[in-house]
Amino acid sequence: MRLGTVRIMLSDFYRCDCAPRTMKRLSGLFFVVQKITLFLVFYILPVKEVIVTMRKDNYRDLQKYRETRKKQRKRYYNKTSYLYEGRRWTPEEDDMVMAHISSDTVLSERLHRSVQAIQRRRWMLKKKKMACETVCYANNRLWTSEEDDMIAAHTVPDAVLSDQIQRSIRAIQLRRWSLKKAGREIKDGRRHWTETEDALVFAHDITDTQLSEKIHRSTNAIRQRRSLLKKKAGEKNIHQGRQLT
């Protein structure tokens, strides 16, 4: 079919009375399909995963994808960046930020703060909470001989020792390393197995969970110890058999 023939057929179609009705039906059908697709994407399927995955897969150049994503984030943050004036945070606002019950956009309207300010405040509060959980004592005092003895003995965990001598866990670890480097004898801090514990482990009269509660050791440590004891017992039997022969 030649191009001229196609043009004549199209011109005849548009001159026909049924052309406007057909175009209206096609446009209406396209509108319905578009609405159904949007409904499926935004209400049925997980919005964030679908949109991000499709968008990233459609980009051949990842650098271009990152630039586009950066521009989109900039537009998102600029919606609330210059609406509110800066002021100090209150404890009630901090509780709402850390609770994170509603989205940051809704929280921005309630607190009259920008979305970026809310996200930065949440990050700072989480960082502060983590720092408080790992207790740090900011008192630069000299180490005493009693503290050095307790660190070298290593009879209790560092977390317990930190509360006892009022020093951070990191400071205790660094002090133990410096004492070891200076030639001080440092114990490894591990509990050595006793003959009674070995007998209970090797007998295997009760379950490992019950034995773990009884001797205060993990079930994994008990299984490893039993395997080692059986291996030693087997080697001992083999050695005795060779001596008899």
MIDOSE-1310 file (N, C-alpha, C; in nm, 2 decimals, decimal comma, always signed):
residues 245
mrlg	+0,09/-0,12/+0,00/+0,00/+0,00/+0,00/+0,09/+0,12/+0,00; +0,06/+0,22/-0,09/+0,14/+0,34/-0,10/+0,09/+0,44/+0,00; +0,19/+0,54/+0,02/+0,16/+0,65/+0,12/+0,04/+0,73/+0,07; +0,03/+0,76/-0,06/-0,08/+0,84/-0,11/-0,22/+0,77/-0,08
tvri	-0,22/+0,64/-0,10/-0,35/+0,57/-0,07/-0,39/+0,58/+0,07; -0,29/+0,57/+0,16/-0,32/+0,58/+0,31/-0,37/+0,72/+0,34; -0,31/+0,82/+0,28/-0,36/+0,96/+0,30/-0,50/+0,98/+0,26; -0,53/+0,92/+0,14/-0,67/+0,93/+0,09/-0,77/+0,86/+0,18
mlsd	-0,73/+0,74/+0,23/-0,82/+0,67/+0,32/-0,84/+0,75/+0,45; -0,74/+0,81/+0,50/-0,75/+0,89/+0,63/-0,84/+1,01/+0,60; -0,82/+1,08/+0,49/-0,90/+1,20/+0,46/-1,05/+1,16/+0,45; -1,08/+1,04/+0,38/-1,21/+1,00/+0,37/-1,27/+0,96/+0,51
fyrc	-1,19/+0,91/+0,60/-1,24/+0,87/+0,73/-1,28/+1,00/+0,81; -1,19/+1,10/+0,80/-1,23/+1,22/+0,88/-1,34/+1,30/+0,82; -1,37/+1,29/+0,69/-1,48/+1,35/+0,62/-1,61/+1,28/+0,66; -1,60/+1,15/+0,70/-1,72/+1,07/+0,73/-1,79/+1,13/+0,86
dcap	-1,92/+1,11/+0,87/-1,99/+1,15/+0,99/-1,96/+1,07/+1,11; -1,91/+0,95/+1,09/-1,88/+0,86/+1,21/-1,75/+0,89/+1,27; -1,66/+0,97/+1,21/-1,53/+1,00/+1,26/-1,53/+1,06/+1,40; -1,61/+1,17/+1,42/-1,61/+1,23/+1,56/-1,66/+1,14/+1,67
rtmk	-1,76/+1,06/+1,63/-1,81/+0,96/+1,73/-1,70/+0,86/+1,77; -1,63/+0,81/+1,66/-1,53/+0,71/+1,68/-1,42/+0,76/+1,77; -1,37/+0,88/+1,74/-1,27/+0,95/+1,82/-1,31/+0,97/+1,96; -1,43/+1,01/+1,98/-1,48/+1,03/+2,12/-1,48/+0,90/+2,19
rlsg	-1,52/+0,79/+2,13/-1,52/+0,66/+2,19/-1,38/+0,61/+2,23; -1,29/+0,63/+2,14/-1,15/+0,60/+2,16/-1,09/+0,68/+2,28; -1,12/+0,81/+2,28/-1,07/+0,89/+2,39/-1,13/+0,85/+2,52; -1,26/+0,82/+2,52/-1,33/+0,78/+2,64/-1,27/+0,65/+2,69
lffv	-1,24/+0,55/+2,60/-1,18/+0,42/+2,64/-1,04/+0,44/+2,69; -0,97/+0,53/+2,63/-0,83/+0,56/+2,68/-0,84/+0,62/+2,82; -0,94/+0,71/+2,85/-0,95/+0,77/+2,98/-0,98/+0,67/+3,09; -1,07/+0,57/+3,05/-1,11/+0,47/+3,15/-0,99/+0,38/+3,18
vqki	-0,91/+0,34/+3,08/-0,79/+0,26/+3,10/-0,69/+0,33/+3,19; -0,68/+0,46/+3,16/-0,58/+0,54/+3,24/-0,62/+0,54/+3,39; -0,75/+0,56/+3,41/-0,80/+0,57/+3,55/-0,78/+0,43/+3,62; -0,81/+0,32/+3,55/-0,79/+0,19/+3,61/-0,65/+0,16/+3,65
tlfl	-0,56/+0,20/+3,56/-0,42/+0,18/+3,58/-0,37/+0,26/+3,70; -0,41/+0,39/+3,71/-0,37/+0,47/+3,83/-0,43/+0,41/+3,96; -0,55/+0,36/+3,95/-0,61/+0,30/+4,07/-0,53/+0,18/+4,12; -0,49/+0,09/+4,02/-0,41/-0,03/+4,05/-0,28/+0,01/+4,11
vfyi	-0,21/+0,11/+4,05/-0,08/+0,15/+4,10/-0,08/+0,21/+4,24; -0,17/+0,30/+4,26/-0,17/+0,37/+4,38/-0,25/+0,31/+4,50; -0,34/+0,22/+4,47/-0,42/+0,16/+4,58/-0,41/+0,01/+4,60; -0,38/-0,06/+4,49/-0,37/-0,21/+4,50/-0,23/-0,25/+4,53
lpvk	-0,14/-0,20/+4,44/+0,00/-0,24/+4,45/+0,07/-0,15/+4,55; +0,19/-0,20/+4,61/+0,27/-0,12/+4,70/+0,33/+0,00/+4,62; +0,29/+0,12/+4,66/+0,32/+0,24/+4,58/+0,47/+0,26/+4,57; +0,54/+0,26/+4,68/+0,68/+0,30/+4,69/+0,76/+0,20/+4,61
eviv	+0,74/+0,07/+4,63/+0,83/-0,03/+4,56/+0,80/-0,03/+4,41; +0,68/-0,02/+4,37/+0,65/-0,03/+4,23/+0,70/+0,09/+4,15; +0,68/+0,21/+4,21/+0,72/+0,33/+4,14/+0,88/+0,34/+4,13; +0,94/+0,32/+4,24/+1,09/+0,33/+4,24/+1,15/+0,22/+4,16
tmrk	+1,10/+0,10/+4,16/+1,16/-0,01/+4,08/+1,14/+0,01/+3,93; +1,02/+0,05/+3,89/+0,99/+0,08/+3,75/+1,08/+0,19/+3,70; +1,09/+0,30/+3,79/+1,17/+0,41/+3,74/+1,32/+0,38/+3,73; +1,37/+0,30/+3,83/+1,51/+0,27/+3,82/+1,54/+0,17/+3,71
dnyr	+1,45/+0,08/+3,68/+1,47/-0,02/+3,57/+1,46/+0,05/+3,44; +1,38/+0,15/+3,43/+1,37/+0,22/+3,30/+1,49/+0,30/+3,26; +1,57/+0,34/+3,36/+1,69/+0,42/+3,34/+1,81/+0,33/+3,30; +1,87/+0,35/+3,19/+1,99/+0,28/+3,15/+2,11/+0,33/+3,22
dlqk	+2,11/+0,47/+3,23/+2,23/+0,53/+3,30/+2,19/+0,56/+3,44; +2,26/+0,50/+3,54/+2,23/+0,51/+3,68/+2,27/+0,65/+3,73; +2,37/+0,72/+3,66/+2,40/+0,85/+3,70/+2,28/+0,95/+3,67; +2,22/+0,93/+3,56/+2,11/+1,01/+3,52/+1,99/+0,98/+3,62
yret	+1,97/+0,86/+3,66/+1,87/+0,82/+3,76/+1,89/+0,89/+3,89; +2,02/+0,89/+3,94/+2,05/+0,96/+4,06/+2,03/+1,11/+4,06; +2,06/+1,17/+3,95/+2,04/+1,31/+3,93/+1,89/+1,35/+3,93; +1,81/+1,26/+3,86/+1,67/+1,28/+3,86/+1,61/+1,27/+4,00
rkkq	+1,65/+1,16/+4,07/+1,60/+1,14/+4,20/+1,64/+1,25/+4,30; +1,76/+1,31/+4,28/+1,80/+1,42/+4,36/+1,72/+1,54/+4,34; +1,68/+1,57/+4,21/+1,59/+1,68/+4,18/+1,45/+1,66/+4,24; +1,40/+1,54/+4,23/+1,27/+1,51/+4,29/+1,27/+1,53/+4,44
rkry	+1,38/+1,49/+4,51/+1,39/+1,51/+4,65/+1,40/+1,66/+4,68; +1,47/+1,73/+4,60/+1,48/+1,88/+4,62/+1,35/+1,95/+4,61; +1,27/+1,91/+4,51/+1,14/+1,97/+4,49/+1,05/+1,93/+4,61; +1,06/+1,80/+4,66/+0,98/+1,76/+4,77/+1,01/+1,84/+4,90
ynkt	+1,14/+1,86/+4,92/+1,18/+1,94/+5,04/+1,15/+2,09/+5,03; +1,15/+2,14/+4,91/+1,13/+2,28/+4,89/+0,98/+2,32/+4,91; +0,89/+2,22/+4,91/+0,75/+2,26/+4,93/+0,73/+2,32/+5,07; +0,81/+2,28/+5,17/+0,79/+2,32/+5,31/+0,91/+2,39/+5,37
syly	+1,01/+2,42/+5,28/+1,14/+2,47/+5,34/+1,13/+2,61/+5,38; +1,05/+2,69/+5,31/+1,05/+2,84/+5,34/+0,91/+2,88/+5,40; +0,83/+2,79/+5,45/+0,70/+2,83/+5,50/+0,70/+2,87/+5,65; +0,80/+2,82/+5,73/+0,79/+2,84/+5,87/+0,93/+2,90/+5,92
egrr	+0,92/+2,97/+6,02/+1,04/+3,03/+6,08/+1,10/+2,93/+6,18; +1,23/+2,95/+6,20/+1,31/+2,86/+6,29/+1,28/+2,90/+6,43; +1,27/+2,80/+6,52/+1,26/+2,81/+6,66/+1,31/+2,69/+6,73; +1,32/+2,70/+6,87/+1,37/+2,58/+6,94/+1,27/+2,47/+6,95
wtpe	+1,32/+2,35/+6,96/+1,24/+2,23/+6,97/+1,19/+2,21/+7,12; +1,07/+2,17/+7,13/+1,01/+2,14/+7,27/+1,01/+1,99/+7,29; +1,00/+1,95/+7,42/+1,00/+1,80/+7,44/+0,87/+1,74/+7,38; +0,76/+1,81/+7,38/+0,64/+1,75/+7,31/+0,66/+1,73/+7,17
eddm	+0,73/+1,82/+7,10/+0,76/+1,80/+6,96/+0,85/+1,69/+6,93; +0,95/+1,67/+7,02/+1,05/+1,56/+7,01/+0,97/+1,43/+7,02; +0,88/+1,42/+7,12/+0,80/+1,30/+7,13/+0,72/+1,26/+7,01; +0,66/+1,36/+6,94/+0,58/+1,34/+6,82/+0,68/+1,30/+6,71
vmah	+0,79/+1,36/+6,70/+0,89/+1,32/+6,59/+0,94/+1,18/+6,61; +0,97/+1,14/+6,73/+1,02/+1,00/+6,76/+0,91/+0,90/+6,75; +0,78/+0,94/+6,78/+0,67/+0,84/+6,77/+0,65/+0,80/+6,62; +0,66/+0,90/+6,53/+0,64/+0,88/+6,39/+0,51/+0,80/+6,35
issd	+0,41/+0,85/+6,42/+0,28/+0,79/+6,39/+0,22/+0,83/+6,26; +0,23/+0,95/+6,22/+0,18/+1,00/+6,09/+0,30/+1,03/+6,00; +0,27/+1,06/+5,88/+0,38/+1,09/+5,78/+0,44/+1,23/+5,81; +0,56/+1,25/+5,76/+0,63/+1,37/+5,79/+0,56/+1,50/+5,73
tvls	+0,49/+1,48/+5,62/+0,41/+1,59/+5,56/+0,30/+1,63/+5,65; +0,23/+1,53/+5,71/+0,12/+1,57/+5,80/+0,18/+1,63/+5,93; +0,29/+1,57/+5,97/+0,35/+1,62/+6,09/+0,41/+1,77/+6,07; +0,45/+1,79/+5,95/+0,49/+1,93/+5,92/+0,38/+2,03/+5,93
erlh	+0,26/+2,00/+5,89/+0,15/+2,09/+5,91/+0,11/+2,11/+6,05; +0,12/+2,00/+6,13/+0,09/+2,01/+6,28/+0,19/+2,09/+6,35; +0,32/+2,07/+6,33/+0,42/+2,14/+6,41/+0,46/+2,27/+6,35; +0,42/+2,30/+6,22/+0,46/+2,42/+6,15/+0,62/+2,42/+6,14
rsvq	+0,67/+2,31/+6,09/+0,81/+2,29/+6,06/+0,83/+2,22/+5,93; +0,94/+2,24/+5,87/+0,96/+2,18/+5,74/+0,99/+2,03/+5,75; +0,96/+1,95/+5,64/+0,98/+1,81/+5,64/+1,13/+1,78/+5,67; +1,22/+1,85/+5,60/+1,36/+1,83/+5,62/+1,41/+1,85/+5,76
aiqr	+1,35/+1,96/+5,83/+1,38/+1,98/+5,97/+1,34/+1,87/+6,06; +1,22/+1,81/+6,03/+1,17/+1,70/+6,11/+1,26/+1,58/+6,09; +1,30/+1,55/+5,97/+1,38/+1,43/+5,95/+1,52/+1,45/+6,01; +1,58/+1,57/+6,00/+1,71/+1,60/+6,07/+1,69/+1,58/+6,22
rrwm	+1,59/+1,63/+6,28/+1,57/+1,62/+6,42/+1,55/+1,48/+6,47; +1,48/+1,40/+6,39/+1,47/+1,26/+6,42/+1,60/+1,19/+6,42; +1,68/+1,22/+6,32/+1,82/+1,16/+6,31/+1,90/+1,20/+6,43; +1,90/+1,32/+6,47/+1,98/+1,37/+6,59/+1,93/+1,30/+6,71
lkkk	+1,80/+1,29/+6,73/+1,75/+1,22/+6,85/+1,79/+1,08/+6,86; +1,78/+1,01/+6,75/+1,82/+0,87/+6,74/+1,97/+0,85/+6,77; +2,05/+0,95/+6,72/+2,20/+0,94/+6,75/+2,22/+0,97/+6,89; +2,15/+1,06/+6,95/+2,16/+1,09/+7,09/+2,12/+0,98/+7,18
kmac	+2,01/+0,91/+7,14/+1,97/+0,79/+7,22/+2,07/+0,68/+7,21; +2,13/+0,66/+7,10/+2,23/+0,55/+7,09/+2,36/+0,59/+7,18; +2,39/+0,72/+7,18/+2,50/+0,76/+7,26/+2,47/+0,74/+7,41; +2,34/+0,76/+7,45/+2,31/+0,74/+7,59/+2,30/+0,60/+7,63
etvc	+2,27/+0,51/+7,53/+2,26/+0,37/+7,56/+2,40/+0,31/+7,59; +2,50/+0,36/+7,51/+2,64/+0,32/+7,54/+2,69/+0,43/+7,63; +2,69/+0,40/+7,76/+2,72/+0,51/+7,86/+2,86/+0,55/+7,85; +2,88/+0,68/+7,85/+3,01/+0,74/+7,84/+3,03/+0,84/+7,96
yann	+3,14/+0,83/+8,03/+3,17/+0,91/+8,14/+3,28/+1,01/+8,10; +3,24/+1,14/+8,09/+3,33/+1,24/+8,04/+3,40/+1,30/+8,16; +3,47/+1,22/+8,24/+3,55/+1,28/+8,34/+3,70/+1,22/+8,32; +3,78/+1,31/+8,28/+3,92/+1,27/+8,24/+4,00/+1,26/+8,37
rlwt	+4,00/+1,15/+8,44/+4,07/+1,13/+8,56/+4,17/+1,02/+8,53; +4,27/+1,01/+8,62/+4,38/+0,92/+8,60/+4,34/+0,78/+8,64; +4,39/+0,68/+8,58/+4,36/+0,54/+8,62/+4,43/+0,50/+8,75; +4,36/+0,43/+8,83/+4,42/+0,39/+8,96/+4,47/+0,24/+8,95
seed	+4,55/+0,20/+9,04/+4,60/+0,06/+9,04/+4,49/-0,04/+9,06; +4,39/+0,00/+9,14/+4,27/-0,09/+9,17/+4,19/-0,11/+9,04; +4,18/-0,01/+8,96/+4,11/-0,02/+8,83/+4,19/-0,10/+8,73; +4,32/-0,09/+8,73/+4,40/-0,17/+8,65/+4,40/-0,31/+8,68
dmia	+4,39/-0,34/+8,81/+4,38/-0,48/+8,86/+4,25/-0,54/+8,81; +4,14/-0,47/+8,82/+4,01/-0,52/+8,78/+4,00/-0,54/+8,63; +4,07/-0,45/+8,56/+4,07/-0,47/+8,41/+4,15/-0,59/+8,37; +4,27/-0,60/+8,44/+4,36/-0,72/+8,41/+4,29/-0,85/+8,45
ahtv	+4,22/-0,85/+8,56/+4,16/-0,98/+8,60/+4,05/-1,02/+8,51; +3,97/-0,93/+8,45/+3,87/-0,96/+8,35/+3,77/-1,07/+8,40; +3,73/-1,05/+8,53/+3,64/-1,15/+8,59/+3,49/-1,12/+8,56; +3,46/-1,00/+8,52/+3,32/-0,96/+8,49/+3,32/-0,90/+8,35
pdav	+3,21/-0,90/+8,28/+3,20/-0,84/+8,15/+3,23/-0,69/+8,16; +3,27/-0,63/+8,04/+3,30/-0,49/+8,04/+3,18/-0,40/+8,07; +3,06/-0,44/+8,03/+2,95/-0,36/+8,06/+2,92/-0,35/+8,21; +2,94/-0,46/+8,29/+2,93/-0,45/+8,43/+3,04/-0,37/+8,49
lsdq	+3,16/-0,39/+8,44/+3,28/-0,32/+8,49/+3,27/-0,17/+8,47; +3,20/-0,13/+8,36/+3,18/+0,01/+8,33/+3,10/+0,08/+8,43; +2,99/+0,01/+8,48/+2,91/+0,07/+8,59/+2,98/+0,07/+8,72; +3,07/-0,02/+8,74/+3,14/-0,03/+8,87/+3,24/+0,08/+8,88
iqrs	+3,32/+0,10/+8,78/+3,43/+0,20/+8,79/+3,40/+0,34/+8,72; +3,27/+0,35/+8,67/+3,23/+0,47/+8,61/+3,32/+0,52/+8,49; +3,34/+0,42/+8,40/+3,42/+0,45/+8,28/+3,35/+0,39/+8,16; +3,37/+0,44/+8,04/+3,30/+0,38/+7,92/+3,37/+0,25/+7,89
irai	+3,29/+0,17/+7,81/+3,34/+0,04/+7,77/+3,46/+0,06/+7,67; +3,45/+0,16/+7,59/+3,56/+0,18/+7,50/+3,69/+0,22/+7,57; +3,68/+0,30/+7,68/+3,79/+0,34/+7,76/+3,85/+0,21/+7,83; +3,77/+0,12/+7,88/+3,82/+0,00/+7,94/+3,89/-0,09/+7,84
qlrr	+3,84/-0,10/+7,72/+3,91/-0,18/+7,62/+4,04/-0,12/+7,58; +4,05/+0,01/+7,57/+4,17/+0,07/+7,53/+4,28/+0,06/+7,64; +4,23/+0,07/+7,77/+4,32/+0,06/+7,88/+4,37/-0,08/+7,89; +4,29/-0,18/+7,87/+4,34/-0,32/+7,87/+4,44/-0,35/+7,76
wslk	+4,42/-0,29/+7,64/+4,52/-0,30/+7,53/+4,65/-0,24/+7,57; +4,64/-0,12/+7,63/+4,77/-0,05/+7,67/+4,84/-0,12/+7,78; +4,77/-0,18/+7,87/+4,83/-0,26/+7,98/+4,90/-0,39/+7,92; +4,83/-0,45/+7,82/+4,89/-0,57/+7,76/+5,01/-0,53/+7,68
kagr	+5,01/-0,42/+7,62/+5,13/-0,37/+7,54/+5,24/-0,34/+7,63; +5,21/-0,29/+7,75/+5,32/-0,26/+7,85/+5,38/-0,38/+7,92; +5,33/-0,50/+7,89/+5,38/-0,62/+7,95/+5,30/-0,68/+8,07; +5,18/-0,62/+8,09/+5,10/-0,67/+8,20/+5,03/-0,80/+8,16
eikd	+5,02/-0,89/+8,25/+4,95/-1,02/+8,22/+4,80/-0,99/+8,23; +4,73/-1,02/+8,11/+4,59/-1,00/+8,10/+4,52/-1,13/+8,08; +4,42/-1,16/+8,16/+4,34/-1,28/+8,15/+4,24/-1,26/+8,03; +4,21/-1,37/+7,97/+4,12/-1,37/+7,85/+3,97/-1,34/+7,89
grrh	+3,94/-1,36/+8,02/+3,80/-1,33/+8,06/+3,70/-1,44/+8,03; +3,75/-1,55/+7,98/+3,66/-1,66/+7,95/+3,64/-1,76/+8,07; +3,53/-1,82/+8,09/+3,51/-1,92/+8,19/+3,56/-2,05/+8,15; +3,65/-2,11/+8,22/+3,70/-2,24/+8,19/+3,60/-2,35/+8,23
wtet	+3,59/-2,46/+8,16/+3,50/-2,56/+8,19/+3,56/-2,64/+8,31; +3,47/-2,68/+8,40/+3,51/-2,76/+8,52/+3,48/-2,91/+8,49; +3,53/-2,99/+8,58/+3,51/-3,14/+8,56/+3,36/-3,17/+8,58; +3,30/-3,10/+8,67/+3,16/-3,13/+8,70/+3,07/-3,09/+8,58
edal	+3,10/-2,98/+8,51/+3,03/-2,93/+8,39/+3,06/-3,03/+8,28; +3,18/-3,08/+8,26/+3,21/-3,17/+8,16/+3,13/-3,30/+8,18; +3,12/-3,35/+8,31/+3,05/-3,47/+8,33/+2,90/-3,45/+8,30; +2,84/-3,34/+8,33/+2,70/-3,32/+8,30/+2,68/-3,31/+8,15
vfah	+2,77/-3,24/+8,08/+2,76/-3,23/+7,93/+2,77/-3,36/+7,87; +2,87/-3,44/+7,91/+2,90/-3,57/+7,85/+2,79/-3,67/+7,88; +2,73/-3,67/+8,00/+2,62/-3,76/+8,03/+2,50/-3,74/+7,95; +2,46/-3,61/+7,93/+2,35/-3,58/+7,84/+2,22/-3,64/+7,89
ditd	+2,20/-3,63/+8,03/+2,08/-3,68/+8,09/+1,96/-3,59/+8,07; +1,98/-3,46/+8,06/+1,87/-3,37/+8,04/+1,90/-3,29/+7,91; +1,80/-3,22/+7,87/+1,81/-3,14/+7,74/+1,91/-3,03/+7,76; +1,96/-2,98/+7,64/+2,06/-2,88/+7,64/+2,00/-2,75/+7,70
tqls	+1,87/-2,72/+7,68/+1,81/-2,60/+7,73/+1,81/-2,60/+7,88; +1,77/-2,72/+7,94/+1,77/-2,73/+8,09/+1,91/-2,72/+8,14; +2,01/-2,78/+8,07/+2,15/-2,78/+8,11/+2,20/-2,64/+8,10; +2,16/-2,56/+8,00/+2,20/-2,42/+7,99/+2,16/-2,34/+8,10
ekih	+2,04/-2,36/+8,15/+1,99/-2,28/+8,27/+2,06/-2,32/+8,40; +2,10/-2,45/+8,40/+2,16/-2,50/+8,52/+2,31/-2,45/+8,54; +2,39/-2,46/+8,43/+2,53/-2,42/+8,44/+2,56/-2,28/+8,38; +2,45/-2,22/+8,34/+2,47/-2,08/+8,29/+2,56/-2,07/+8,17
rstn	+2,54/-2,15/+8,07/+2,61/-2,15/+7,94/+2,51/-2,16/+7,83; +2,55/-2,11/+7,71/+2,46/-2,12/+7,60/+2,46/-2,26/+7,54; +2,35/-2,29/+7,48/+2,33/-2,43/+7,42/+2,43/-2,46/+7,31; +2,47/-2,35/+7,24/+2,57/-2,37/+7,13/+2,70/-2,41/+7,19
airq	+2,74/-2,35/+7,31/+2,87/-2,38/+7,37/+2,86/-2,52/+7,43; +2,74/-2,56/+7,48/+2,73/-2,70/+7,53/+2,75/-2,80/+7,42; +2,69/-2,78/+7,31/+2,70/-2,88/+7,20/+2,84/-2,88/+7,15; +2,91/-2,77/+7,14/+3,05/-2,77/+7,10/+3,14/-2,84/+7,20
rrsl	+3,11/-2,82/+7,33/+3,19/-2,89/+7,43/+3,17/-3,04/+7,43; +3,04/-3,08/+7,41/+3,01/-3,23/+7,40/+3,08/-3,29/+7,28; +3,08/-3,22/+7,17/+3,15/-3,27/+7,05/+3,30/-3,29/+7,08; +3,36/-3,19/+7,14/+3,50/-3,19/+7,18/+3,53/-3,31/+7,27
lkkk	+3,45/-3,33/+7,37/+3,47/-3,43/+7,47/+3,46/-3,57/+7,41; +3,36/-3,59/+7,32/+3,34/-3,72/+7,25/+3,47/-3,74/+7,16; +3,52/-3,64/+7,10/+3,63/-3,66/+7,01/+3,76/-3,70/+7,10; +3,77/-3,63/+7,21/+3,88/-3,67/+7,30/+3,87/-3,81/+7,36
agek	+3,74/-3,85/+7,39/+3,72/-3,98/+7,44/+3,75/-4,09/+7,33; +3,71/-4,06/+7,21/+3,74/-4,15/+7,10/+3,89/-4,17/+7,08; +3,96/-4,06/+7,08/+4,11/-4,07/+7,06/+4,17/-4,14/+7,18; +4,12/-4,12/+7,30/+4,17/-4,19/+7,42/+4,15/-4,34/+7,41
nihq	+4,03/-4,39/+7,36/+4,00/-4,53/+7,34/+4,09/-4,59/+7,24; +4,11/-4,52/+7,13/+4,20/-4,57/+7,02/+4,34/-4,58/+7,07; +4,38/-4,49/+7,15/+4,52/-4,49/+7,21/+4,54/-4,61/+7,30; +4,43/-4,63/+7,39/+4,44/-4,75/+7,48/+4,43/-4,88/+7,41
grql	+4,36/-4,89/+7,30/+4,35/-5,01/+7,22/+4,49/-5,04/+7,16; +4,56/-4,94/+7,11/+4,69/-4,96/+7,05/+4,79/-5,01/+7,16; +4,78/-4,96/+7,28/+4,87/-5,00/+7,39/+4,84/-5,15/+7,43; +4,71/-5,19/+7,43/+4,68/-5,33/+7,46/+4,73/-5,43/+7,36
t	+4,73/-5,39/+7,23/+4,77/-5,47/+7,13/+4,93/-5,47/+7,12
